[in-house]
């Protein structure tokens, strides 16, 4: 075997196999640095985007190689155990599968991603972190049970944004139940000089009208089925399992006094709106040629096709049927009822003033507005913070229990059931705002990987991004 030796007689002779490790070591170090750099690019951009960028950085690698390097990267170590965490759900597949994210609220970093949002899974993870003292969460009963089981000594804090959301949802449920009365409300006149705009939508085709009628018939059948089962004494959860409807939909239909019809909404903006006055003047002058009108508008720089002018002119060639003015939907009506009148625009204030003419609506609006003002005042930096928020909450709960409106009484009962977390929300600065921001970051990572990444890769990229 050939031996390599130095010219100096004192140097021992060594074989190639003996010198191989020190010859390969520099190349191995460069390879490790290259793999680390490729993995960091993959953790930031994902597989496909990294495979397109790395050749321009003189570090070419395929998407599969990049993802393999990301999976081999060590996860960052936690300097100190967490003390305050935020818990919320995120959609693995929207409307089908949800997971749970756990965020360190003090260090602003993601701690873990869980495969579901059950109380058992959350409790198991919390039991491995005995230093947790505060858990900020939404109003989910699953998270409440999981936090109580996994960290019984920790203080649970209900997120204030979710409290405001639940209050508005309560108002929407009541409005949906009073749907028949809402449709008899007088139309709201526009504030100030109204701008030129269409009063109704463009006419529908026969196929579209037939599809709409068929859809309405199916909705009516579902409503009657839910009402029949509810009046027969079936539980809402059992009705949801039997009909395949969400629990919130079942509750809305079960307590609705009549079939919730879709409210006609005002049409959205159109590219023809700035030219409606000109079109009306030309039509009044006797021009009912859609192509001619469109050519005039095109000369003024209007984009689009002649079909839009044809649709506008279709119900103006002969006397059109009188169209009823658009009335606000329950979701639109809920907004002015949960806001103080001083913060509302003139149009919203007029809507609220008309709604509260109904006696029951006045009770719901007053209680909802009191609750939202209390929660907002207890936010960090909130003005006019009450000196005794817990006493104000107890007074509101007493009034809500005695108001006689089932929707408000049910909401108050839910707050009492989650009483400790709700009271902590009014007296502590913790919230789930950071957790919502991390969920936004997680959505970005999902879209970078075309929503095809598994939970293990999503979790690793989310933790490495911290």
Buried (B, 14 or more C-beta within 10 A) or exposed (E): EEEEEEEEEEEEEEEEEEEEEEEEEEEEEEEEEBBEBBBBBBBBBBBBBBBEBBEEEEBEBEBEBBBBBBEEBEEEEEEEEBBBBBBBBBBBEEEEEBBBBBBBBBBEBBBBBBBBBBBEBBBBBBEEBEEBEBBBBBBBEBBBBBBBBBBEEBBBBBBBBBBBEBBBBBBBBBBBBBBEBBEEBEEBEEEEEEEEBBEBBBEEEEEEEEEEEEEEEEBEEBBEBBBEBBEEEBEBEEBBEEBEBEEEBBBBBBBBEEBBEEBBEEBEEBEBBBBBEBBEEBBEEEBEEBEEBBEBBBEEEBEEEBEBBBBBBEBEEEEEEEEEEBBBBBBBBBBBBBBEEEEBEEBBBBBBEBBBEBEBBEBBBBBBBBBBBBBBBBBEEBEEEBEEBEEBBBEBBEBBEEBEBEBBBBBBEBBBEBBBBBBBBBEBEBBBBBBBEBBEBBEEBBEBBEEEBEEEBBBBBBBBBB
